[in-house]
Amino acid sequence: MKKLFYLLFAMCAVMFTACSSDDDNKTEIPQLNLEKSNYTLASGTVDIKLIADAPATSNISIPVTFSGRATEGTDFTASAKEFTLKAGEMEAVITLTRVADSAGDDNLPLTVNLGNAPSGYTIGVMSYTTVTLLSKNGIIMSFANTSDILTLQSDYKVTLTNMSGSVYKVTEITNLNVEVDPSSTAVEGTHFEFTDGKKYATIAKNKSNGTVSINFLKKEPGKDKLVLRLSERPGYAYGTNATITITLQGAYNLDGTWAFKEVSNLNYWKESMMADISTFPTGTNTDKITFTGNSYTEYTFTPSLNGSLKNYFGTSERKVTFKEEVTKELWEESITQMQSVPINVSVYTFPDINIKFSATDSEVRPAIVSFRNITVEGEEILECTIDDFIPTDFLADQWEGWIKDLAENPTMLSNPIRIHFTRVK
């Protein structure tokens, strides 16, 4: 009996070992899956992506079929009837395009199904995806820009349009959620954070746009890229910019010596404001300003000015302190004069400023002056916005005619002089 037991045990052991050996020698067949379970198509295009577990050794094709209430040729067209996975690649795309003016009163469902897998692959669980073709009442959401920077705190605009491309205004307060795309190198909580923890853009009632706000925390080499993506939302489709790529910059850097280049909004004052620019402040490249400091919070400011800018800044060296970062309006770069471009600037408090900006009239007090770093045609520029002054030698007629009456304590906040300086060192 004992011999029989040992014999059975040995046979089982041999069989188990053989089965285990067979399992170990099995090669898992790579799968083919569609990237997402659903898409939305408004008035433009949408890319349907196929992902393979392993790169193709040669060009292969995976057929697709369409089903649902949406009709090919009437409601949409497809760039191909099959995914073509090229040798060495692991992704392939078919683009669906909405037929112009085909949107009706109802959303139309479409299902995209994968056909048989080619040799060497198997179809995975994501063998089909649904595409919702929006009705004429569909809403399109998009970031206003494809890229931007993050200084200390920055806002990024999201806009809404309808299927015809016109502005869409929400009937109630609407929050559009945003996500941190995996392609980001910056880490939430380490390099940046959402202001007040709000991972969404708020669209106020009867408005068509809102902003999502991000705070800068830390800059680290190789970890300064943040990609935000608008989250999917029923009844909404992506517009031109479903994502925005943000470069983490941190505070503007004023440190260095900067030479006068130009009054950058001179043409705006001449053409749009009909101002006499012959008396505007100016300078030459021998006019320089120097900021010295180890932190953006405080600099030593040293002016070396011979032109009319000295009528504002004076000639004495002094400490200037960071006050805040704010958004100002850049009217001179607007596409039309009906809408300005928002810009982030660092505001500094300057002591001993002649707010009359005059060679013959003086009223000295602390004033605020704003700066930002920009690049123009490959050249590093320090842009200076001067709006805390009272026109005396120039713009005096406009001041007395209408600007002076706009506020109880009037300044030129909405009518600045903008000056560009180039880096010397």
Beta strands, then each sheet from edge to edge (+ up, - down):
strand 1: 31-34
strand 2: 38-41
strand 3: 45-52
strand 4: 60-68
strand 5: 76-78
strand 6: 82-85
strand 7: 91-98
strand 8: 108-114
strand 9: 122-123
strand 10: 128-133
strand 11: 139-143
strand 12: 147-150
strand 13: 153-162
strand 14: 174-180
strand 15: 192-194
strand 16: 200-203
strand 17: 209-216
strand 18: 225-230
strand 19: 236-238
strand 20: 243-248
strand 21: 256-263
strand 22: 288-295
strand 23: 298-304
strand 24: 318-330
strand 25: 341-354
strand 26: 364-376
strand 27: 379-386
strand 28: 417-423
sheet 1: 5+ 7- 3+ 1- 9-
sheet 2: 2+ 10+ 8- 4+ 6-
sheet 3: 15+ 17- 13+ 11- 19-
sheet 4: 12+ 20+ 18- 14+ 16-
sheet 5: 21+ 22- 23+ 24- 25+ 26- 27+ 28- 21+
end
